[in-house]
Amino acid sequence: MVEREEIAVEVLTAMGWYRGRVTLPGGGRLLDYLNTKPDVVALTSAIMPDGARCAFVALNTEQVLAIRPAEDQA
């Protein structure tokens, strides 16, 4: 069984800021994940730019302008 951990992130696109959680290998770092050049950034427990909540959102990395670690959201 592979250990996984979730970290809270904020992702900026032309549509605005998305907030959610990214799943990484246990002990992994966000920068290491991004350096693998994934096709999408998969967010769970996502909050859309308009404030709507969604269980899962996949953002095309070509549309991502910035990504940063965030405070844990409820």
Residue frames as qw, qx, qy, qz and C-alpha x, y, z in Angstrom:
[[0.000, 0.889, 0.459, 0.000, 0.00, 0.00, 0.00],
 [0.415, 0.367, -0.009, 0.832, 1.40, 3.38, -1.01],
 [0.228, -0.607, -0.456, 0.610, 1.22, 6.08, 1.62],
 [0.189, 0.607, 0.364, 0.680, -0.47, 9.26, 0.42],
 [0.207, -0.511, -0.429, 0.715, -0.94, 12.66, 1.97],
 [0.199, 0.796, 0.459, 0.341, -3.10, 15.61, 1.03],
 [0.316, -0.283, -0.154, 0.893, -2.03, 19.23, 1.10],
 [0.213, 0.843, 0.421, -0.259, -4.20, 22.32, 0.74],
 [0.408, -0.025, 0.365, 0.837, -3.42, 24.46, -2.32],
 [0.323, 0.767, 0.229, -0.505, -4.71, 27.50, -4.18],
 [0.522, 0.127, 0.612, 0.580, -4.56, 27.41, -7.98],
 [0.197, 0.652, 0.039, -0.731, -4.88, 30.54, -10.14],
 [0.445, 0.327, 0.693, 0.464, -6.39, 30.29, -13.63],
 [0.006, 0.204, 0.289, 0.935, -7.87, 32.93, -15.94],
 [0.445, -0.560, -0.581, -0.388, -11.22, 32.12, -14.31],
 [0.411, -0.749, 0.210, -0.476, -9.89, 32.95, -10.81],
 [0.052, -0.454, 0.824, -0.334, -8.62, 31.13, -7.73],
 [0.842, -0.177, -0.444, -0.248, -9.54, 27.50, -7.07],
 [0.257, -0.548, 0.680, -0.414, -8.91, 26.06, -3.61],
 [0.946, -0.058, -0.172, -0.267, -8.70, 22.41, -2.73],
 [0.635, -0.539, 0.552, 0.030, -6.46, 19.52, -1.81],
 [0.614, 0.551, -0.544, -0.151, -3.82, 17.76, -3.90],
 [0.934, -0.300, 0.193, -0.032, -2.85, 14.16, -3.08],
 [0.302, 0.745, -0.593, 0.052, 0.91, 13.49, -3.01],
 [0.795, 0.014, -0.575, 0.193, 3.00, 10.44, -2.13],
 [0.658, -0.721, -0.176, 0.126, 3.68, 10.32, 1.62],
 [0.572, -0.549, 0.147, 0.592, 6.43, 12.80, 2.49],
 [0.507, 0.431, 0.422, 0.616, 6.26, 14.27, -1.02],
 [0.119, -0.479, -0.103, 0.864, 6.59, 17.95, -1.78],
 [0.476, 0.754, 0.325, -0.315, 4.35, 20.08, -3.98],
 [0.160, 0.783, -0.442, -0.407, 7.33, 21.24, -6.04],
 [0.261, -0.240, 0.909, 0.218, 8.40, 17.65, -6.76],
 [0.482, 0.481, 0.719, -0.141, 4.85, 16.85, -7.93],
 [0.373, 0.853, 0.075, -0.357, 4.75, 19.89, -10.21],
 [0.043, -0.659, 0.647, 0.382, 8.17, 19.05, -11.66],
 [0.475, 0.081, 0.866, 0.132, 6.70, 15.78, -13.00],
 [0.209, 0.187, -0.375, -0.883, 4.71, 18.03, -15.39],
 [0.311, 0.343, 0.867, -0.185, 1.28, 16.46, -14.84],
 [0.044, 0.367, 0.613, 0.698, -1.38, 17.07, -17.52],
 [0.395, -0.695, -0.334, -0.499, -3.90, 18.06, -14.85],
 [0.011, 0.235, -0.649, 0.724, -3.91, 19.29, -11.29],
 [0.502, -0.414, -0.716, -0.252, -6.53, 17.17, -9.53],
 [0.141, -0.295, 0.440, -0.837, -8.22, 18.93, -6.62],
 [0.388, -0.437, -0.811, -0.026, -10.49, 17.24, -4.09],
 [0.259, -0.713, -0.497, 0.422, -12.82, 19.13, -1.75],
 [0.353, 0.196, 0.251, 0.880, -12.56, 21.98, -4.23],
 [0.075, 0.773, 0.380, -0.502, -13.93, 25.48, -3.94],
 [0.508, 0.540, 0.424, 0.520, -14.50, 27.14, -7.31],
 [0.238, 0.132, -0.021, 0.962, -13.80, 30.83, -8.03],
 [0.361, -0.461, -0.295, -0.755, -17.54, 31.58, -7.63],
 [0.362, -0.364, 0.572, -0.639, -17.57, 29.95, -4.18],
 [0.908, -0.007, -0.155, -0.390, -19.35, 26.75, -5.26],
 [0.453, -0.479, 0.748, -0.077, -18.06, 23.55, -3.67],
 [0.824, 0.346, -0.353, -0.279, -17.22, 20.46, -5.69],
 [0.901, -0.347, 0.258, 0.031, -15.93, 17.03, -4.61],
 [0.699, -0.132, 0.458, 0.533, -13.41, 16.87, -7.48],
 [0.402, 0.887, -0.028, -0.225, -12.01, 19.23, -10.13],
 [0.771, -0.031, 0.337, 0.539, -9.30, 18.49, -12.71],
 [0.144, 0.925, -0.054, -0.348, -7.55, 21.63, -13.97],
 [0.811, 0.480, 0.044, 0.332, -5.55, 21.47, -17.19],
 [0.600, -0.508, 0.015, 0.618, -2.02, 22.56, -16.28],
 [0.376, 0.308, 0.349, 0.801, -1.83, 24.64, -19.47],
 [0.185, -0.773, -0.357, -0.491, -4.53, 26.84, -17.90],
 [0.641, -0.656, -0.254, 0.306, -2.76, 27.17, -14.53],
 [0.249, 0.860, -0.134, 0.424, -1.08, 30.54, -13.99],
 [0.007, 0.543, -0.641, 0.542, 0.10, 29.95, -10.41],
 [0.803, -0.359, -0.461, -0.114, -0.18, 27.41, -7.63],
 [0.047, 0.539, -0.561, 0.626, 0.69, 27.84, -3.97],
 [0.356, -0.243, -0.849, 0.307, 0.31, 25.97, -0.70],
 [0.329, -0.559, -0.160, -0.744, -2.64, 27.24, 1.33],
 [0.309, -0.211, 0.666, -0.645, -4.01, 27.24, 4.83],
 [0.000, -0.236, -0.971, -0.031, -6.29, 24.27, 5.45],
 [0.403, -0.136, -0.128, -0.896, -9.86, 25.17, 4.49],
 [0.484, 0.028, 0.713, -0.506, -12.94, 23.67, 6.07]]
